Amino acid sequence: MDLQGAVTVVTGGASGIGAALCRRFAAEGARVVVVVDVDLDGAAQVAAQVGADHPATTVVAEQLDVTDGDATTALVDRLVAGHGAVDLFCANAGIATGTGVDAPPQVWQRAWDVNVMGHVHAARALLPHWLARGQGYLVTTASAAGLLTMVGDAPYSATKHAAVGLAEWLSITYGDRGVTVSCLCPQGVRTPMLFGTGDGTASPDDGASLAAETVKAQGVLEPDEVAAAVVAAVRTGQFLVLPHPEVADYEAARATQRERWLAGMRRLAARVAGR
């Protein structure tokens, strides 16, 4: 896909990877960049900055709770009516929990609603437009945890695996009908999720600290580096986007040497926890 002249939408656009994607899409010549976030003030700040840096691009902020399917459909329909199409939609919003299997049901449900159903709602809203048009591009942000695991965060691990599975299903089901899907699976990225809690607003608890330190031990990229990897993948229609290329080797080891991989992950968890 050529981003020149494209109408692009990014959820979770107020910070981190989402904000970097907005900046990069505008730099690539997108006609429209829609910065979407539950935090409208944050989205508006990103939109103002990106718009000032790239005056040829129309940059707007929209508020959306990605767990609200009706609101997601209304947003997509409004953007299509206003701009003629949505060419590229990045379902990027996500949360971490820093909890284990003993997390309260509401924590598990929230992780599912944001990390999985947010992507489902986006696909439901977009597919009628894209199938009628014969083209469209969906980028879903999962995580290397969706291919491997996240030490210290059971809900995150489980829901990110589901996000990868959903992206694969969408690619298989609609890839021959003009809908291209890429799935972004980074390890550590310098974002509020990694250097704070899932929402970046408070100090992490012990579980979140363990999860964050495990990821940091593998190497941390800047959000702009991740955005560059996404743009490169979009140009070729590549499904799996791995800003940390070593993740491919980890996934191969996991698939072919499962017991050895599990033992290695247990050692990593113990080392990070100081045991």
Backbone hydrogen bonds in HBPLUS format (Angstrom, degrees):
<---DONOR---> <-ACCEPTOR-->    atom                        ^
c    i                          cat <-CA-CA->   ^        H-A-AA   ^      H-
h    n   atom  resd res      DA  || num        DHA   H-A  angle D-A-AA Bond
n    s   type  num  typ     dist DA aas  dist angle  dist       angle   num
A0006-ALA N   A0003-LEU O   3.04 MM   3  5.08 168.9  2.05 127.4 125.6     1
A0005-GLY N   A0029-GLY O   2.80 MM  24  5.99 175.9  1.80 135.6 134.6     2
A0031-ARG N   A0006-ALA O   2.79 MM  25  5.22 127.5  2.07 123.0 139.3     3
A0032-VAL N   A0006-ALA O   3.17 MM  26  6.53 165.4  2.19 145.7 145.9     4
A0087-ASP N   A0007-VAL O   2.92 MM  80  5.17 134.8  2.13 132.2 146.3     5
A0088-LEU N   A0007-VAL O   3.14 MM  81  6.45 161.0  2.17 155.9 157.2     6
A0008-THR N   A0032-VAL O   2.91 MM  24  5.94 170.7  1.92 143.4 146.5     7
A0034-VAL N   A0008-THR O   2.88 MM  26  6.21 150.7  1.97 144.6 154.3     8
A0009-VAL N   A0088-LEU O   2.90 MM  79  6.31 143.9  2.03 150.6 162.1     9
A0090-CYS N   A0009-VAL O   2.73 MM  81  6.01 166.8  1.75 157.1 161.7    10
A0010-VAL N   A0034-VAL O   3.04 MM  24  6.28 162.2  2.07 174.9 172.0    11
A0036-VAL N   A0010-VAL O   2.90 MM  26  5.74 159.9  1.94 165.6 162.1    12
A0011-THR N   A0090-CYS O   3.02 MM  79  6.28 172.0  2.03 175.9 173.3    13
A0012-GLY N   A0036-VAL O   2.92 MM  24  6.05 109.6  2.43 131.5 149.5    14
A0013-GLY N   A0036-VAL O   2.85 MM  23  5.33 172.6  1.85 153.8 152.6    15
A0019-ALA N   A0015-SER O   3.17 MM   4  4.81 163.5  2.19 109.1 112.6    16
A0020-ALA N   A0016-GLY O   3.12 MM   4  6.39 159.1  2.16 150.4 156.7    17
A0021-LEU N   A0017-ILE O   2.85 MM   4  6.12 152.3  1.93 153.6 161.1    18
A0022-CYS N   A0018-GLY O   3.07 MM   4  6.39 157.6  2.12 148.8 154.5    19
A0023-ARG N   A0019-ALA O   3.02 MM   4  6.33 161.2  2.06 150.3 154.9    20
A0024-ARG N   A0020-ALA O   2.93 MM   4  6.12 161.2  1.97 149.2 154.6    21
A0025-PHE N   A0021-LEU O   2.85 MM   4  5.99 164.1  1.87 156.1 160.0    22
A0026-ALA N   A0022-CYS O   3.17 MM   4  6.31 162.5  2.21 148.1 152.3    23
A0027-ALA N   A0023-ARG O   3.04 MM   4  6.27 155.3  2.10 144.1 151.4    24
A0028-GLU N   A0024-ARG O   2.89 MM   4  6.13 136.9  2.08 144.1 156.1    25
A0030-ALA N   A0025-PHE O   3.05 MM   5  5.61 161.7  2.08 150.9 150.0    26
A0029-GLY N   A0026-ALA O   3.01 MM   3  5.21 159.3  2.05 106.5 112.6    27
A0058-THR N   A0031-ARG O   2.95 MM  27  6.17 169.2  1.96 151.6 148.3    28
A0033-VAL N   A0058-THR O   2.85 MM  25  6.27 157.2  1.90 158.9 163.2    29
A0060-VAL N   A0033-VAL O   3.04 MM  27  6.55 154.8  2.10 156.8 164.8    30
A0035-VAL N   A0060-VAL O   2.77 MM  25  6.08 165.8  1.79 169.1 168.2    31
A0062-GLU N   A0035-VAL O   2.86 MM  27  6.13 156.8  1.92 152.7 153.3    32
A0037-ASP N   A0062-GLU O   3.10 MM  25  6.63 152.4  2.17 158.6 166.7    33
A0064-LEU N   A0037-ASP O   3.09 MM  27  5.50 150.6  2.18 107.3 115.2    34
A0043-ALA N   A0039-ASP O   2.99 MM   4  6.26 159.5  2.03 151.8 158.1    35
A0044-ALA N   A0040-LEU O   2.81 MM   4  5.98 156.6  1.87 151.2 157.6    36
A0045-GLN N   A0041-ASP O   3.00 MM   4  6.26 149.7  2.09 145.4 153.0    37
A0046-VAL N   A0042-GLY O   3.11 MM   4  6.41 160.8  2.15 149.7 154.0    38
A0047-ALA N   A0043-ALA O   2.87 MM   4  6.08 163.3  1.90 151.4 156.7    39
A0048-ALA N   A0044-ALA O   2.89 MM   4  6.02 157.7  1.94 145.7 151.4    40
A0049-GLN N   A0045-GLN O   3.09 MM   4  6.29 159.8  2.13 145.9 151.0    41
A0050-VAL N   A0046-VAL O   2.89 MM   4  6.08 172.9  1.89 160.4 162.4    42
A0051-GLY N   A0047-ALA O   2.82 MM   4  5.83 160.7  1.86 147.6 154.0    43
A0052-ALA N   A0048-ALA O   2.97 MM   4  6.07 151.8  2.05 141.0 148.2    44
A0053-ASP N   A0049-GLN O   3.03 MM   4  6.28 151.8  2.11 146.8 154.3    45
A0054-HIS N   A0050-VAL O   2.90 MM   4  6.02 137.7  2.08 145.0 156.7    46
A0057-THR N   A0054-HIS O   3.00 MM   3  5.71 165.8  2.02 125.4 130.0    47
A0068-ASP N   A0065-ASP O   2.95 MM   3  5.72 168.5  1.96 129.0 131.9    48
A0072-THR N   A0068-ASP O   3.02 MM   4  6.24 150.3  2.11 147.1 155.8    49
A0073-THR N   A0069-GLY O   2.99 MM   4  6.27 162.8  2.02 152.6 156.3    50
A0074-ALA N   A0070-ASP O   2.94 MM   4  6.15 159.1  1.99 147.6 153.8    51
A0075-LEU N   A0071-ALA O   2.95 MM   4  6.12 155.1  2.01 144.5 150.7    52
A0076-VAL N   A0072-THR O   3.01 MM   4  6.28 168.9  2.02 155.1 157.3    53
A0077-ASP N   A0073-THR O   2.91 MM   4  6.06 169.7  1.92 154.7 157.9    54
A0078-ARG N   A0074-ALA O   2.96 MM   4  6.05 154.2  2.03 143.0 150.3    55
A0079-LEU N   A0075-LEU O   2.92 MM   4  6.16 155.4  1.98 152.2 158.9    56
A0080-VAL N   A0076-VAL O   2.92 MM   4  6.14 162.2  1.95 156.2 160.8    57
A0081-ALA N   A0077-ASP O   2.99 MM   4  6.14 160.2  2.03 144.7 150.4    58
A0082-GLY N   A0078-ARG O   2.93 MM   4  6.06 148.9  2.03 141.1 149.9    59
A0083-HIS N   A0079-LEU O   2.81 MM   4  5.78 154.1  1.87 150.7 156.5    60
A0084-GLY N   A0080-VAL O   2.78 MM   4  4.89 133.9  1.99 134.9 139.7    61
A0137-TYR N   A0087-ASP O   3.01 MM  50  6.14 136.9  2.20 145.0 157.9    62
A0089-PHE N   A0137-TYR O   2.93 MM  48  6.38 159.2  1.97 162.0 168.1    63
A0139-VAL N   A0089-PHE O   2.91 MM  50  6.22 166.0  1.93 151.6 155.0    64
A0092-ASN N   A0090-CYS O   3.04 MM   2  5.43 120.5  2.41 106.9  90.5    65
A0091-ALA N   A0139-VAL O   2.76 MM  48  6.10 142.0  1.90 157.0 169.3    66
A0141-THR N   A0091-ALA O   3.01 MM  50  6.19 169.7  2.02 146.4 143.6    67
A0154-ALA N   A0099-THR O   2.81 MM  55  6.24 144.6  1.93 151.2 162.0    68
A0103-ALA N   A0100-GLY O   3.11 MM   3  5.64 157.5  2.16 118.9 119.8    69
A0107-VAL N   A0104-PRO O   2.91 MM   3  5.42 136.3  2.11 114.2 126.0    70
A0108-TRP N   A0104-PRO O   3.29 MM   4  6.73 159.3  2.33 155.5 161.0    71
A0109-GLN N   A0105-PRO O   2.85 MM   4  6.09 160.4  1.89 152.2 158.3    72
A0110-ARG N   A0106-GLN O   2.96 MM   4  6.01 155.6  2.02 137.1 143.4    73
A0111-ALA N   A0107-VAL O   3.04 MM   4  6.25 164.5  2.07 151.0 154.7    74
A0112-TRP N   A0108-TRP O   3.01 MM   4  6.25 158.8  2.06 148.6 154.6    75
A0113-ASP N   A0109-GLN O   2.82 MM   4  6.02 161.0  1.86 151.7 157.4    76
A0114-VAL N   A0110-ARG O   2.99 MM   4  6.16 159.0  2.03 153.4 157.5    77
A0115-ASN N   A0111-ALA O   2.86 MM   4  5.68 153.8  1.93 148.0 154.4    78
A0116-VAL N   A0112-TRP O   3.04 MM   4  5.31 147.8  2.14 131.9 138.5    79
A0117-MET N   A0112-TRP O   3.02 MM   5  6.41 166.5  2.04 157.0 161.1    80
A0118-GLY N   A0113-ASP O   3.02 MM   5  6.25 112.0  2.50 131.2 148.5    81
A0119-HIS N   A0116-VAL O   2.94 MM   3  5.44 131.0  2.19 110.7 122.6    82
A0120-VAL N   A0116-VAL O   3.08 MM   4  6.46 153.3  2.15 144.8 153.3    83
A0121-HIS N   A0117-MET O   2.79 MM   4  5.92 170.7  1.80 156.1 157.2    84
A0122-ALA N   A0118-GLY O   3.22 MM   4  6.32 152.4  2.30 132.1 139.5    85
A0123-ALA N   A0119-HIS O   2.95 MM   4  6.20 164.7  1.98 151.3 155.1    86
A0124-ARG N   A0120-VAL O   2.91 MM   4  6.16 167.4  1.93 158.3 161.6    87
A0125-ALA N   A0121-HIS O   3.05 MM   4  6.19 154.0  2.12 144.5 151.1    88
A0126-LEU N   A0122-ALA O   2.94 MM   4  6.08 155.2  2.00 152.9 159.7    89
A0127-LEU N   A0123-ALA O   2.91 MM   4  5.72 170.0  1.92 157.2 159.1    90
A0129-HIS N   A0126-LEU O   3.05 MM   3  5.57 120.3  2.42 115.2 128.8    91
A0130-TRP N   A0126-LEU O   2.99 MM   4  6.17 167.4  2.01 157.8 162.0    92
A0131-LEU N   A0127-LEU O   2.80 MM   4  5.72 170.4  1.81 159.5 161.5    93
A0132-ALA N   A0128-PRO O   3.25 MM   4  6.15 154.5  2.32 133.5 140.3    94
A0133-ARG N   A0129-HIS O   3.01 MM   4  6.12 147.1  2.12 141.2 150.7    95
A0134-GLY N   A0130-TRP O   2.65 MM   4  5.65 137.2  1.82 143.0 155.3    96
A0135-GLN N   A0130-TRP O   3.15 MM   5  5.19 129.8  2.41 139.4 144.9    97
A0136-GLY N   A0178-GLY O   3.14 MM  42  6.47 125.7  2.45 156.2 143.3    98
A0180-THR N   A0136-GLY O   2.94 MM  44  6.34 164.3  1.97 162.0 161.2    99
A0138-LEU N   A0180-THR O   2.88 MM  42  6.27 164.7  1.90 164.4 167.7   100
A0182-SER N   A0138-LEU O   2.92 MM  44  6.40 155.4  1.98 154.9 162.0   101
A0140-THR N   A0182-SER O   2.92 MM  42  6.38 161.2  1.95 162.0 163.0   102
A0184-LEU N   A0140-THR O   2.81 MM  44  6.11 160.6  1.84 158.5 164.8   103
A0142-ALA N   A0184-LEU O   2.79 MM  42  5.64 152.5  1.87 149.8 158.9   104
A0146-GLY N   A0143-SER O   2.83 MM   3  5.20 149.6  1.92 107.6 117.0   105
A0144-ALA N   A0186-PRO O   2.79 MM  42  5.18 156.0  1.85 141.4 133.4   106
A0147-LEU N   A0144-ALA O   3.00 MM   3  5.23 150.9  2.08 105.1 114.1   107
A0148-LEU N   A0144-ALA O   2.81 MM   4  5.97 140.3  1.96 146.7 159.9   108
A0153-ASP N   A0150-MET O   3.19 MM   3  5.64 160.4  2.23 137.6 134.2   109
A0157-SER N   A0153-ASP O   3.11 MM   4  6.27 163.1  2.14 145.8 150.8   110
A0158-ALA N   A0154-ALA O   2.98 MM   4  6.15 173.2  1.99 160.7 162.0   111
A0159-THR N   A0155-PRO O   2.98 MM   4  6.00 166.8  2.00 148.2 152.4   112
A0160-LYS N   A0156-TYR O   2.92 MM   4  5.91 153.5  2.00 148.8 155.9   113
A0161-HIS N   A0157-SER O   3.08 MM   4  6.24 150.0  2.17 145.2 152.7   114
A0162-ALA N   A0158-ALA O   3.13 MM   4  6.42 153.0  2.20 140.8 148.2   115
A0163-ALA N   A0159-THR O   2.90 MM   4  6.18 145.3  2.02 139.2 149.0   116
A0164-VAL N   A0160-LYS O   3.07 MM   4  6.33 154.8  2.14 145.2 150.0   117
A0165-GLY N   A0161-HIS O   3.01 MM   4  6.29 163.6  2.04 149.9 154.6   118
A0166-LEU N   A0162-ALA O   2.87 MM   4  6.10 154.6  1.94 150.5 157.2   119
A0167-ALA N   A0163-ALA O   3.02 MM   4  6.22 161.5  2.06 146.2 151.0   120
A0168-GLU N   A0164-VAL O   2.97 MM   4  6.25 159.8  2.01 153.8 159.1   121
A0169-TRP N   A0165-GLY O   3.00 MM   4  6.21 158.2  2.05 145.6 151.6   122
A0170-LEU N   A0166-LEU O   2.90 MM   4  6.17 161.0  1.93 156.1 160.7   123
A0171-SER N   A0167-ALA O   3.01 MM   4  6.21 159.0  2.05 148.5 154.1   124
A0172-ILE N   A0168-GLU O   2.93 MM   4  6.16 161.0  1.96 152.8 157.9   125
A0173-THR N   A0169-TRP O   2.88 MM   4  5.97 160.9  1.92 151.2 156.8   126
A0174-TYR N   A0170-LEU O   2.90 MM   4  5.79 159.6  1.94 148.4 153.3   127
A0175-GLY N   A0171-SER O   2.86 MM   4  4.81 133.4  2.08 130.4 136.0   128
A0177-ARG N   A0174-TYR O   2.92 MM   3  5.13 159.8  1.96 114.0 118.3   129
A0179-VAL N   A0174-TYR O   3.33 MM   5  5.54 156.1  2.39 153.1 146.2   130
A0183-CYS N   A0239-PHE O   2.58 MM  56  5.79 160.4  1.62 157.2 158.9   131
A0241-VAL N   A0183-CYS O   2.91 MM  58  5.87 172.0  1.91 147.0 145.3   132
A0185-CYS N   A0241-VAL O   2.92 MM  56  5.98 173.0  1.93 167.0 166.0   133
A0221-LEU N   A0188-GLY O   2.94 MM  33  6.26 162.3  1.97 137.7 138.3   134
A0191-THR N   A0189-VAL O   2.77 MM   2  5.71 116.2  2.18 119.0 101.7   135
A0190-ARG N   A0221-LEU O   2.84 MM  31  6.14 154.5  1.90 168.4 177.1   136
A0194-LEU N   A0191-THR O   3.16 MM   3  5.49 125.7  2.47 105.1 116.9   137
A0195-PHE N   A0191-THR O   3.03 MM   4  6.21 165.1  2.05 158.4 163.2   138
A0196-GLY N   A0192-PRO O   2.82 MM   4  5.21 109.1  2.33 138.5 143.6   139
A0200-GLY N   A0197-THR O   3.00 MM   3  4.75 145.4  2.12  96.3 107.2   140
A0209-SER N   A0205-ASP O   2.85 MM   4  6.03 156.0  1.91 154.6 162.1   141
A0210-LEU N   A0206-ASP O   2.97 MM   4  6.20 159.4  2.01 150.4 155.1   142
A0211-ALA N   A0207-GLY O   3.00 MM   4  6.25 164.3  2.03 150.3 154.4   143
A0212-ALA N   A0208-ALA O   2.85 MM   4  6.00 165.8  1.87 151.5 155.7   144
A0213-GLU N   A0209-SER O   2.85 MM   4  5.98 168.1  1.87 153.9 157.3   145
A0214-THR N   A0210-LEU O   3.00 MM   4  6.08 151.3  2.08 145.1 152.8   146
A0215-VAL N   A0211-ALA O   3.13 MM   4  6.40 158.6  2.17 148.7 153.7   147
A0216-LYS N   A0212-ALA O   2.88 MM   4  6.13 167.0  1.90 156.3 160.2   148
A0217-ALA N   A0213-GLU O   3.05 MM   4  6.09 144.4  2.18 138.5 146.7   149
A0218-GLN N   A0215-VAL O   2.94 MM   3  5.45 153.3  2.02 113.3 121.6   150
A0219-GLY N   A0216-LYS O   3.08 MM   3  5.35 163.9  2.11 110.7 115.9   151
A0225-GLU N   A0222-GLU O   2.96 MM   3  5.38 133.7  2.18 110.7 122.9   152
A0226-VAL N   A0222-GLU O   3.35 MM   4  6.82 149.6  2.45 148.1 156.5   153
A0226-VAL N   A0223-PRO O   3.08 MM   3  5.12 118.7  2.47  95.6 110.5   154
A0227-ALA N   A0223-PRO O   2.94 MM   4  6.28 157.7  1.99 152.4 158.9   155
A0228-ALA N   A0224-ASP O   3.03 MM   4  6.20 150.6  2.12 140.0 147.2   156
A0229-ALA N   A0225-GLU O   3.17 MM   4  6.45 149.3  2.27 139.3 146.9   157
A0229-ALA N   A0226-VAL O   3.08 MM   3  5.09 117.1  2.49  94.8 110.1   158
A0230-VAL N   A0226-VAL O   3.00 MM   4  6.36 150.0  2.09 149.4 158.0   159
A0231-VAL N   A0227-ALA O   3.02 MM   4  6.31 163.3  2.05 153.1 156.5   160
A0232-ALA N   A0228-ALA O   3.05 MM   4  6.27 159.9  2.09 147.0 152.4   161
A0233-ALA N   A0229-ALA O   3.04 MM   4  6.25 153.4  2.11 142.8 149.8   162
A0234-VAL N   A0230-VAL O   2.84 MM   4  6.09 159.0  1.89 155.8 162.0   163
A0235-ARG N   A0231-VAL O   3.07 MM   4  6.25 150.6  2.16 147.9 154.5   164
A0236-THR N   A0233-ALA O   3.12 MM   3  5.42 134.8  2.33 103.0 114.5   165
A0237-GLY N   A0233-ALA O   2.78 MM   4  5.77 124.3  2.09 146.3 163.4   166
A0238-GLN N   A0233-ALA O   3.04 MM   5  4.92 145.9  2.16 139.8 139.9   167
A0247-VAL N   A0244-HIS O   3.04 MM   3  5.93 168.1  2.05 128.9 132.4   168
A0248-ALA N   A0245-PRO O   3.12 MM   3  5.91 152.6  2.20 120.6 125.5   169
A0249-ASP N   A0246-GLU O   2.96 MM   3  5.28 124.1  2.29 104.2 117.8   170
A0250-TYR N   A0246-GLU O   3.07 MM   4  6.50 156.5  2.13 150.7 157.7   171
A0251-GLU N   A0247-VAL O   2.84 MM   4  6.05 160.4  1.88 152.0 156.9   172
A0252-ALA N   A0248-ALA O   3.02 MM   4  6.19 153.2  2.09 140.4 147.7   173
A0253-ALA N   A0249-ASP O   2.93 MM   4  6.17 157.9  1.98 149.2 155.0   174
A0254-ARG N   A0250-TYR O   2.89 MM   4  6.11 156.8  1.94 148.6 155.4   175
A0255-ALA N   A0251-GLU O   2.97 MM   4  6.18 152.5  2.05 145.4 152.3   176
A0256-THR N   A0252-ALA O   3.02 MM   4  6.15 150.6  2.11 147.3 154.6   177
A0257-GLN N   A0253-ALA O   2.72 MM   4  5.27 147.7  1.82 145.5 152.1   178
A0261-TRP N   A0257-GLN O   2.88 MM   4  6.08 159.2  1.93 159.1 166.2   179
A0262-LEU N   A0258-ARG O   2.89 MM   4  6.10 164.6  1.91 156.4 159.8   180
A0263-ALA N   A0259-GLU O   3.01 MM   4  6.21 158.6  2.06 146.6 152.3   181
A0264-GLY N   A0260-ARG O   2.98 MM   4  6.20 155.2  2.04 146.0 152.8   182
A0265-MET N   A0261-TRP O   2.92 MM   4  6.20 153.2  1.99 150.9 158.4   183
A0266-ARG N   A0262-LEU O   2.96 MM   4  6.21 150.4  2.05 146.6 154.5   184
A0267-ARG N   A0263-ALA O   3.06 MM   4  6.36 153.5  2.13 145.1 152.0   185
A0268-LEU N   A0264-GLY O   2.95 MM   4  6.25 154.4  2.02 145.0 152.3   186
A0269-ALA N   A0265-MET O   2.91 MM   4  6.12 163.1  1.94 149.6 153.6   187
A0270-ALA N   A0266-ARG O   2.97 MM   4  6.17 158.6  2.02 146.5 152.3   188
A0271-ARG N   A0267-ARG O   2.90 MM   4  6.10 157.4  1.96 149.0 155.3   189
A0272-VAL N   A0268-LEU O   2.95 MM   4  6.16 167.6  1.97 156.8 159.5   190
A0273-ALA N   A0269-ALA O   2.99 MM   4  6.08 151.7  2.07 142.8 151.0   191
A0275-ARG N   A0270-ALA O   2.76 MM   5  4.98 159.2  1.80 157.6 154.2   192
A0274-GLY N   A0271-ARG O   3.10 MM   3  5.06 153.7  2.17  99.0 107.1   193
